[in-house]
Amino acid sequence: MRLTRLIQSQLDNDSPGLVGYSLNARVLTRKFWTLSAWESRKALVDFVMKDPHRKAMLDLRNRMGGTKFVTWSSKGSSLPPSWEEAFSRLNTPSI
């Protein structure tokens, strides 16, 4: 949870290009999902590769289960996406 708070602080205070984000956490089962909207893929990559997010990925890599990332483009009028839409996209097999 400490790392989650650090990353949320990064999102809130130091994330150029971030449009918005949401966290869905099932703490007891240790399942966490994030849903975020970014102005560009570069803005997202810059965030991911910057501490504390980068450090959290390195620190947790041996303790985390499999991860899956899904990205898609949306018009501003369709933001924010719903968690229902995100889970639907997450569970749809890639082509």
mmCIF file of the C-alpha atoms, coordinates in Angstrom:
data_MODEL
# 
_entry.id   MODEL 
# 
loop_
_atom_site.group_PDB 
_atom_site.id 
_atom_site.type_symbol 
_atom_site.label_atom_id 
_atom_site.label_alt_id 
_atom_site.label_comp_id 
_atom_site.label_asym_id 
_atom_site.label_entity_id 
_atom_site.label_seq_id 
_atom_site.pdbx_PDB_ins_code 
_atom_site.Cartn_x 
_atom_site.Cartn_y 
_atom_site.Cartn_z 
_atom_site.occupancy 
_atom_site.B_iso_or_equiv 
_atom_site.pdbx_formal_charge 
_atom_site.auth_seq_id 
_atom_site.auth_comp_id 
_atom_site.auth_asym_id 
_atom_site.auth_atom_id 
_atom_site.pdbx_PDB_model_num 
ATOM 1  C CA . MET A 1 1  ? 0.000   0.000   0.000   1.00 0.00 ? 1  MET A CA 1 
ATOM 2  C CA . ARG A 1 2  ? 2.929   2.346   0.633   1.00 0.00 ? 2  ARG A CA 1 
ATOM 3  C CA . LEU A 1 3  ? 4.015   2.042   -2.997  1.00 0.00 ? 3  LEU A CA 1 
ATOM 4  C CA . THR A 1 4  ? 0.446   2.649   -4.146  1.00 0.00 ? 4  THR A CA 1 
ATOM 5  C CA . ARG A 1 5  ? 0.331   5.898   -2.179  1.00 0.00 ? 5  ARG A CA 1 
ATOM 6  C CA . LEU A 1 6  ? 3.687   7.001   -3.621  1.00 0.00 ? 6  LEU A CA 1 
ATOM 7  C CA . ILE A 1 7  ? 2.515   6.329   -7.174  1.00 0.00 ? 7  ILE A CA 1 
ATOM 8  C CA . GLN A 1 8  ? -0.783  8.124   -6.540  1.00 0.00 ? 8  GLN A CA 1 
ATOM 9  C CA . SER A 1 9  ? 1.217   11.113  -5.330  1.00 0.00 ? 9  SER A CA 1 
ATOM 10 C CA . GLN A 1 10 ? 3.283   10.950  -8.529  1.00 0.00 ? 10 GLN A CA 1 
ATOM 11 C CA . LEU A 1 11 ? 0.071   10.882  -10.563 1.00 0.00 ? 11 LEU A CA 1 
ATOM 12 C CA . ASP A 1 12 ? -1.408  13.804  -8.642  1.00 0.00 ? 12 ASP A CA 1 
ATOM 13 C CA . ASN A 1 13 ? 1.693   16.003  -8.629  1.00 0.00 ? 13 ASN A CA 1 
ATOM 14 C CA . ASP A 1 14 ? 4.168   15.084  -11.358 1.00 0.00 ? 14 ASP A CA 1 
ATOM 15 C CA . SER A 1 15 ? 2.559   13.560  -14.442 1.00 0.00 ? 15 SER A CA 1 
ATOM 16 C CA . PRO A 1 16 ? 2.595   15.828  -17.487 1.00 0.00 ? 16 PRO A CA 1 
ATOM 17 C CA . GLY A 1 17 ? 0.091   14.584  -20.059 1.00 0.00 ? 17 GLY A CA 1 
ATOM 18 C CA . LEU A 1 18 ? -2.174  12.818  -17.570 1.00 0.00 ? 18 LEU A CA 1 
ATOM 19 C CA . VAL A 1 19 ? -5.852  13.385  -18.291 1.00 0.00 ? 19 VAL A CA 1 
ATOM 20 C CA . GLY A 1 20 ? -7.132  11.340  -15.342 1.00 0.00 ? 20 GLY A CA 1 
ATOM 21 C CA . TYR A 1 21 ? -6.852  8.040   -13.500 1.00 0.00 ? 21 TYR A CA 1 
ATOM 22 C CA . SER A 1 22 ? -8.712  5.618   -11.288 1.00 0.00 ? 22 SER A CA 1 
ATOM 23 C CA . LEU A 1 23 ? -7.564  2.773   -9.038  1.00 0.00 ? 23 LEU A CA 1 
ATOM 24 C CA . ASN A 1 24 ? -9.544  -0.390  -8.388  1.00 0.00 ? 24 ASN A CA 1 
ATOM 25 C CA . ALA A 1 25 ? -8.032  -2.308  -5.480  1.00 0.00 ? 25 ALA A CA 1 
ATOM 26 C CA . ARG A 1 26 ? -9.040  -5.595  -3.928  1.00 0.00 ? 26 ARG A CA 1 
ATOM 27 C CA . VAL A 1 27 ? -6.553  -5.463  -1.091  1.00 0.00 ? 27 VAL A CA 1 
ATOM 28 C CA . LEU A 1 28 ? -7.424  -8.775  0.574   1.00 0.00 ? 28 LEU A CA 1 
ATOM 29 C CA . THR A 1 29 ? -6.825  -10.693 -2.651  1.00 0.00 ? 29 THR A CA 1 
ATOM 30 C CA . ARG A 1 30 ? -3.883  -8.467  -3.643  1.00 0.00 ? 30 ARG A CA 1 
ATOM 31 C CA . LYS A 1 31 ? -5.406  -7.519  -6.979  1.00 0.00 ? 31 LYS A CA 1 
ATOM 32 C CA . PHE A 1 32 ? -4.944  -4.003  -8.275  1.00 0.00 ? 32 PHE A CA 1 
ATOM 33 C CA . TRP A 1 33 ? -6.027  -2.382  -11.523 1.00 0.00 ? 33 TRP A CA 1 
ATOM 34 C CA . THR A 1 34 ? -5.378  1.103   -12.780 1.00 0.00 ? 34 THR A CA 1 
ATOM 35 C CA . LEU A 1 35 ? -7.292  2.902   -15.471 1.00 0.00 ? 35 LEU A CA 1 
ATOM 36 C CA . SER A 1 36 ? -5.748  6.059   -16.830 1.00 0.00 ? 36 SER A CA 1 
ATOM 37 C CA . ALA A 1 37 ? -6.067  8.419   -19.761 1.00 0.00 ? 37 ALA A CA 1 
ATOM 38 C CA . TRP A 1 38 ? -3.040  10.153  -21.263 1.00 0.00 ? 38 TRP A CA 1 
ATOM 39 C CA . GLU A 1 39 ? -2.571  12.798  -23.930 1.00 0.00 ? 39 GLU A CA 1 
ATOM 40 C CA . SER A 1 40 ? 0.002   10.586  -25.679 1.00 0.00 ? 40 SER A CA 1 
ATOM 41 C CA . ARG A 1 41 ? 1.777   7.250   -25.434 1.00 0.00 ? 41 ARG A CA 1 
ATOM 42 C CA . LYS A 1 42 ? 4.999   9.187   -24.751 1.00 0.00 ? 42 LYS A CA 1 
ATOM 43 C CA . ALA A 1 43 ? 3.442   10.828  -21.674 1.00 0.00 ? 43 ALA A CA 1 
ATOM 44 C CA . LEU A 1 44 ? 2.437   7.387   -20.387 1.00 0.00 ? 44 LEU A CA 1 
ATOM 45 C CA . VAL A 1 45 ? 5.902   5.898   -20.991 1.00 0.00 ? 45 VAL A CA 1 
ATOM 46 C CA . ASP A 1 46 ? 7.570   8.907   -19.343 1.00 0.00 ? 46 ASP A CA 1 
ATOM 47 C CA . PHE A 1 47 ? 5.404   8.361   -16.240 1.00 0.00 ? 47 PHE A CA 1 
ATOM 48 C CA . VAL A 1 48 ? 6.058   4.605   -16.109 1.00 0.00 ? 48 VAL A CA 1 
ATOM 49 C CA . MET A 1 49 ? 9.828   5.053   -16.389 1.00 0.00 ? 49 MET A CA 1 
ATOM 50 C CA . LYS A 1 50 ? 10.044  7.724   -13.686 1.00 0.00 ? 50 LYS A CA 1 
ATOM 51 C CA . ASP A 1 51 ? 10.406  7.047   -9.953  1.00 0.00 ? 51 ASP A CA 1 
ATOM 52 C CA . PRO A 1 52 ? 8.526   6.093   -7.860  1.00 0.00 ? 52 PRO A CA 1 
ATOM 53 C CA . HIS A 1 53 ? 6.634   4.045   -10.500 1.00 0.00 ? 53 HIS A CA 1 
ATOM 54 C CA . ARG A 1 54 ? 9.834   2.663   -12.055 1.00 0.00 ? 54 ARG A CA 1 
ATOM 55 C CA . LYS A 1 55 ? 11.235  1.696   -8.658  1.00 0.00 ? 55 LYS A CA 1 
ATOM 56 C CA . ALA A 1 56 ? 7.955   0.025   -7.654  1.00 0.00 ? 56 ALA A CA 1 
ATOM 57 C CA . MET A 1 57 ? 8.011   -2.107  -10.812 1.00 0.00 ? 57 MET A CA 1 
ATOM 58 C CA . LEU A 1 58 ? 11.565  -3.209  -10.044 1.00 0.00 ? 58 LEU A CA 1 
ATOM 59 C CA . ASP A 1 59 ? 10.894  -3.847  -6.355  1.00 0.00 ? 59 ASP A CA 1 
ATOM 60 C CA . LEU A 1 60 ? 7.731   -5.872  -7.001  1.00 0.00 ? 60 LEU A CA 1 
ATOM 61 C CA . ARG A 1 61 ? 8.676   -7.811  -10.123 1.00 0.00 ? 61 ARG A CA 1 
ATOM 62 C CA . ASN A 1 62 ? 9.470   -11.037 -8.227  1.00 0.00 ? 62 ASN A CA 1 
ATOM 63 C CA . ARG A 1 63 ? 6.345   -10.832 -6.055  1.00 0.00 ? 63 ARG A CA 1 
ATOM 64 C CA . MET A 1 64 ? 3.742   -9.922  -8.644  1.00 0.00 ? 64 MET A CA 1 
ATOM 65 C CA . GLY A 1 65 ? 1.674   -12.294 -10.674 1.00 0.00 ? 65 GLY A CA 1 
ATOM 66 C CA . GLY A 1 66 ? 1.239   -11.830 -14.367 1.00 0.00 ? 66 GLY A CA 1 
ATOM 67 C CA . THR A 1 67 ? 0.439   -8.358  -15.586 1.00 0.00 ? 67 THR A CA 1 
ATOM 68 C CA . LYS A 1 68 ? -1.459  -7.330  -18.669 1.00 0.00 ? 68 LYS A CA 1 
ATOM 69 C CA . PHE A 1 69 ? -1.644  -3.917  -20.270 1.00 0.00 ? 69 PHE A CA 1 
ATOM 70 C CA . VAL A 1 70 ? -4.337  -2.811  -22.652 1.00 0.00 ? 70 VAL A CA 1 
ATOM 71 C CA . THR A 1 71 ? -4.224  0.496   -24.489 1.00 0.00 ? 71 THR A CA 1 
ATOM 72 C CA . TRP A 1 72 ? -6.672  2.119   -26.849 1.00 0.00 ? 72 TRP A CA 1 
ATOM 73 C CA . SER A 1 73 ? -7.384  5.530   -28.299 1.00 0.00 ? 73 SER A CA 1 
ATOM 74 C CA . SER A 1 74 ? -10.509 7.476   -27.400 1.00 0.00 ? 74 SER A CA 1 
ATOM 75 C CA . LYS A 1 75 ? -12.046 10.793  -28.264 1.00 0.00 ? 75 LYS A CA 1 
ATOM 76 C CA . GLY A 1 76 ? -12.192 13.277  -25.416 1.00 0.00 ? 76 GLY A CA 1 
ATOM 77 C CA . SER A 1 77 ? -15.973 13.108  -25.433 1.00 0.00 ? 77 SER A CA 1 
ATOM 78 C CA . SER A 1 78 ? -15.836 9.420   -24.448 1.00 0.00 ? 78 SER A CA 1 
ATOM 79 C CA . LEU A 1 79 ? -13.744 10.074  -21.338 1.00 0.00 ? 79 LEU A CA 1 
ATOM 80 C CA . PRO A 1 80 ? -13.645 8.853   -18.713 1.00 0.00 ? 80 PRO A CA 1 
ATOM 81 C CA . PRO A 1 81 ? -14.012 5.235   -19.750 1.00 0.00 ? 81 PRO A CA 1 
ATOM 82 C CA . SER A 1 82 ? -15.977 3.036   -17.368 1.00 0.00 ? 82 SER A CA 1 
ATOM 83 C CA . TRP A 1 83 ? -14.461 0.173   -15.414 1.00 0.00 ? 83 TRP A CA 1 
ATOM 84 C CA . GLU A 1 84 ? -16.940 -2.072  -17.239 1.00 0.00 ? 84 GLU A CA 1 
ATOM 85 C CA . GLU A 1 85 ? -15.430 -1.034  -20.571 1.00 0.00 ? 85 GLU A CA 1 
ATOM 86 C CA . ALA A 1 86 ? -11.882 -1.439  -19.253 1.00 0.00 ? 86 ALA A CA 1 
ATOM 87 C CA . PHE A 1 87 ? -12.516 -4.951  -17.910 1.00 0.00 ? 87 PHE A CA 1 
ATOM 88 C CA . SER A 1 88 ? -14.229 -5.882  -21.161 1.00 0.00 ? 88 SER A CA 1 
ATOM 89 C CA . ARG A 1 89 ? -11.156 -4.786  -23.126 1.00 0.00 ? 89 ARG A CA 1 
ATOM 90 C CA . LEU A 1 90 ? -8.852  -6.516  -20.634 1.00 0.00 ? 90 LEU A CA 1 
ATOM 91 C CA . ASN A 1 91 ? -10.688 -9.805  -21.029 1.00 0.00 ? 91 ASN A CA 1 
ATOM 92 C CA . THR A 1 92 ? -10.949 -9.688  -24.835 1.00 0.00 ? 92 THR A CA 1 
ATOM 93 C CA . PRO A 1 93 ? -8.291  -11.837 -26.518 1.00 0.00 ? 93 PRO A CA 1 
ATOM 94 C CA . SER A 1 94 ? -5.760  -9.869  -28.556 1.00 0.00 ? 94 SER A CA 1 
ATOM 95 C CA . ILE A 1 95 ? -5.658  -10.402 -32.294 1.00 0.00 ? 95 ILE A CA 1 
# 
